[in-house]
Amino acid sequence: MAKDVDTIEPSTPAPSTPTPDARLPGHDRVPRRLHALISYAVSTIIVAGVCVWAATNARQPAQEGAEIKAASETAAPLLPAPDAHLPLPAEVRGVYVTASMASSFDRYAKLISSVKAKGANAVVLDLKGSTGSLAFLPETAPLRAEAPVKKLYDLDKLAAATHEQGLYLIARMPVFEDPDYAAKHPESALKRAGGKLWQDAKGLYWLDPASEAVWKYHADVAKEAYDRGCDEIQFDYIRFATDGKTSQIVYPYYDGKEGMRSVIGELFAYFDKTLRSEGIPISVDVFGFTTWHQTDLGIGQWYADALADFDAVSPMVYPSHYPSGTLGFKNPADHPYEIVSDSLKKGGEVSAQIQAGTAGAKAGAQRPWLQAFNLGAVYTPAMVSAEIKAARDEGAKGFLLWNAGNDYSSIPDLN
């Protein structure tokens, strides 16, 4: 799906010459403090035309500060044209693209052309840079005042170019791991006793999952991104912080009495009400192990809750992220078909339970993130093909390929 990272030790040593994405910067990963829980559970189981085009063309090249000043003097953004969005493909075949890659329009255009030639019909583009600042310049006044911005690309231009290629544009947005927003709005950030901002093991700041101001901020960013041509909004890092001295965390809003699942579930429902009910397609990334265990894994993510409130749910079923012993495999990374298949099979059972539990109940589609990077094993086109086959065999409504270096030169034909 996607982006960026909690680390997990691979079940076997990484290749001696790993690709740039071996650490998966920006994408949510299984935190170390879940290792014991996951390993124990595994052993038990084993035994979102282009809107505002005229406004965009009216802009003149300027330095970032001048652009922000000029933007504040413009009228409200135009409403999108009726055909500003592409329809959801029957099978989404997407690839992840970083904000950094998209900062060069020529590189971006070349990349999307090349993946389209291999059968891709969708692009997952970061709305935020690696530190959380928006990678595009907002046009709505509240966001210009509230959001930390480090403009890397022209969103309108990218959306137009993507649609010209016939590619569905998914805008990916990490939520609670957001150092720049936390620095600008410390009132919503996790803290330590004494008032200093709490940092995880990578030195990154996090936001309080119970902060409704944070919820509204991300909903507002999502609405603008959709109005400016993105076809779907995908949320990542919707969970409580891990991989650090979590016992030192002082929450400005979360009182510790309400369960973590309840807090994250309330946010899921909020996005459903404020975005999905308004016709904005939304999806969410979750840990792969959420399909295996109907618990919140100590981070608030519950698969059934996600399926109930999003159009699509993307479990990160990267085989390299499963511990040794999973399904009896010493190195799960060597068994892409089996790991992806079993994970989605379990997710399908959860989906079936939702639809059988309440008359008229519907569940979002399963659309997994698949491994297209070297970790635990060298991922050849054949291995990626095995993951894709597993997703199709289990009835997934497409798949997303993750490679933090955006190197898709060796992926197989995706059709």
C-alpha positions, -999 to +999 in steps of 0.1 A: +000+000+000+032+021+018+060+051+039+085+065+071+097+033+111+096+009+137+122-017+132+120-055+134+149-078+131+145-099+100+142-136+105+175-140+085+203-116+080+196-090+053+215-094+020+250-081+020+241-054-005+206-044+006+185-020-015+180+016-002+146+005+011+159-022+034+149-002+065+116+009+049+118+046+060+084+061+064+062+030+063+048+016+094+065-015+106+061-041+134+076-025+166+101-043+186+080-043+217+054-064+198+080-091+190+074-111+221+036-109+217+037-118+181+062-146+184+040-161+212+008-157+192+025-172+161+036-203+180+001-207+193-014-205+158+011-229+144+006-256+171-085+081-022-097+167-158-080+179-123-095+203-098-082+239-094-063+236-127-069+273-136-058+284-102-026+264-105-017+277-139-021+312-126+007+308-101+041+322-110+074+306-100+086+320-067+105+311-036+086+292-010+080+322+012+066+342-016+044+313-027+029+311+007+023+349+008+008+348-027-014+318-018-028+337+012-041+364-011-059+341-036-096+334-036-110+302-022-100+271-042-123+261-071-145+231-067-134+201-087-148+195-121-173+166-123-147+145-140-118+154-118-114+119-104-108+085-119-130+056-109-117+029-086-102+001-108-118-033-104-083-045-093-060-019-080-023-025-091-004+002-073+031+013-065+044+036-038+061+069-046+078+091-021+073+129-019+111+132-025+108+113-058+078+135-068+098+167-061+113+162-096+084+163-120+105+147-148+115+118-126+079+113-114+066+114-150+093+088-161+085+066-131+047+064-136+052+059-173+075+029-166+052+012-141+022+017-163+040-002-190+043-030-165+006-031-158+003-007-128-030+013-128-025+032-095+001+053-077+003+058-039+018+093-034+030+107-001+012+139+009+038+144+036+075+144+035+096+122+058+093+146+088+056+151+085+055+185+068+030+187+039+048+182+006+024+205-012+012+241-006-023+242+008-048+267-007-073+267+021-066+295+047-069+273+079-045+248+066-020+274+055-020+287+091-020+253+108+001+230+087+039+227+087+048+229+050+079+220+031+068+222-005+083+195-026+058+193-055+029+209-073+000+187-063-023+199-091+004+193-117+011+158-104-025+149-102-030+160-138+000+141-150-011+109-132-046+111-146-033+117-181-016+083-178-049+069-167-036+061-133-057+062-101-041+085-076-040+074-039-027+101-015-010+085+015-009+103+048+008+091+080-010+104+110+003+101+145+041+098+137+045+135+127+075+153+141+069+186+124+033+190+134+042+180+169+069+207+170+044+233+157+016+221+179+032+208+211-002+208+228-011+177+209+022+159+211+032+132+234+054+144+263+076+133+291+072+143+328+084+179+329+068+189+296+095+180+271+083+162+239+086+124+241+107+108+214+107+072+201+138+051+196+145+070+163+142+104+180+108+111+164+079+130+179+044+115+180+009+129+184-017+119+209-042+095+192-070+110+214-064+146+202-095+156+182-076+186+168-052+161+152-082+142+138-097+173+122-064+185+108-059+152+089-095+152+077-090+188+064-058+178+046-076+148+031-105+170+019-081+195+002-061+167-014-093+151-028-106+185-041-073+190-059-074+157-078-064+128-056-088+100-061-085+083-027-070+091+007-049+064+025-041+068+061-010+052+078+004+053+113-030+053+129-019+037+162-004+043+195+034+050+197+058+021+203+095+013+200+107+036+227+104+042+264+066+042+263+064+041+301+076+077+301+048+090+279+025+116+293-006+119+271-022+154+269-056+140+260-057+102+264-066+094+300-056+058+299-090+047+311-105+041+276-091+012+258-066+019+230-089+000+205-117+023+214-097+054+208-084+042+174-119+029+166-134+063+173-109+079+148-118+052+122-155+061+127-147+099+125-130+095+091-159+074+079-184+101+090-164+132+078-149+118+046-163+086+034-199+097+040-191+128+019-181+106-011-143+107-005-128+072-008-107+063+022-083+034+030-060+026+058-027+007+064-025-018+093+001-043+105-001-076+088-005-094+121-039-077+127-054-103+104-041-131+125-052-119+160-084-103+171-067-081+196-054-046+192-017-058+196-013-031+223-014-004+196-052+001+191-054-015+156-083-040+153-088-055+119-126-057+121-129-021+131-108-010+101-128-032+077-161-016+090-151+020+084-128+021+053-134+013+016-102-007+016-078-020+043-041-027+034-024-051+058+013-049+054+019-086+048+056-084+040+069-119+044+102-106+058+083-090+087+071-123+101+092-140+128+110-173+123+086-201+130+056-185+113+037-214+096+066-236+105+090-217+082+125-209+095+127-179+071+092-167+062+107-143+037+115-173+015+078-182+013+060-152-001+029-172-014+022-190+018+026-160+041+005-136+020-021-163+014-025-173+050-026-137+062-053-127+037-073-159+044-074-150+080-085-114+071-112-129+049-126-148+078-129-115+098-146-099+068-171-128+066-179-125+103-187-088+099-210-094+070-227-123+088-231-106+121-254-078+112-280-077+084-267-053+056-233-050+072-205-044+047-168-048+050-141-029+032-120-046+006-087-063+015-059-047-006-025-057+008+008-040+007+033-065-008+070-067-005+090-054-035+122-049-016+151-070-004+149-080+032+152-115+045+156-126+010+164-111-024+130-104-039+130-115-075+101-109-100+091-145-094+087-139-057+067-107-062+046-127-086+040-153-059+027-126-036+004-112-063-010-147-070-017-153-033-036-119-031-057-129-061-063-164-049-077-150-017-100-125-034-082-093-026-094-063-046-059-055-058-025-050-042+001-022-036+039-027-040+062-011-015+097+000-023+110+030-003+136+036-030+109+036-057+129+011-077+105-010-096+128-019-124+127-056-116+090-061-108+071-086-130+043-078-154+014-069-131-015-078-154 
